[in-house]
């Protein structure tokens, strides 16, 4: 089994377990996850990427964006 398929299996197991929880327990777990700054940062990145993909026009690599300090 490749590492990628292991990750998919575990995330599927986690999600199924999450759905089996009661409403209040799901809320509690979700809020605990969202308090984790690393996870929250990943979510922000994901949403920003999704929004950028919806925008018309050519994509711009971050490597081509001049840094402004």
Residue pairs with C-beta under 8 A, 6 or more apart in sequence:
18 26
18 29
19 26
21 29
33 39
34 40
34 43
52 59
